[in-house]
Amino acid sequence: MELTISQYFLLFIIYSFLGWCMEVACKLKEYKRFINRGFLIGPYCPIYGLGAIAITILLYRYSYDPVVLFVMSVITCMILEYTTSYVMEKLFKARWWDYSRRKFNLNGRVCLGTAIPFGILGLIIFYISNPFIIGIFNKLNTNALNIIAIILLLVFVIDIVISTVIIIGFRKTAVQVGKEGTQDNTEEITRKVREILVQKSWLHRRLVNAYPKLIAIKHKIKKIENEIKESAKEKKEEITEKVEDVKKEVEEKTIEVKDNTTEKNK
């Protein structure tokens, strides 16, 4: 697809904004209140923009086949989401989302339940939204598009700088609280980190509100995984015990039948 750099960037911003709208709508339904989602201050979630651009550039060759495009969109978005989760956790010592309790998840970073909608979005991007948006681009003046792209880029870069400082502040707070002797109590660390951050600027409060289920350090993830493994182990032991009980009952019944048969033969 032949697009200019400005058009690709504007496409990125548009899909980032649409992704933000979708996130806000989902959280509004869940928490019954407005939550400014995302790492950044502005109304955009870059992971959606990156996903849309990746689909647009990398999967154009599969646009002839909706089934293949769907599958490739799922795979592309899962790779992007997993990578983003991993990098953010390593950089800022926090798990921003976690699917450990959902079925068919991979290390709690991605799961099939969220990947399938991305496959559907991939189809929408290729067959509906991209043709519509690019059609508008083609009707507008090139210089005007470049000016809009430059202004939005400046705003976006400034937002990234400020938001990164805020997230680094979160990391430092989490590390500091962890060193106070409560590192084995992840719930307590998360609670204290939230209490400290909400007393700071509205930017810190926004980050806390943006991720109501934010986990301060990844020990929590390990704890959840251990709980799941322990639960699976208990169920396995329970099934084994039931099998043994049934086996014993069958053996007892067999012996009883043999005894009855012997008695009758006598």
Beta strands, then each sheet from edge to edge (+ up, - down):
strand 1: 105-106
strand 2: 110-111
sheet 1: 1+ 2-
end
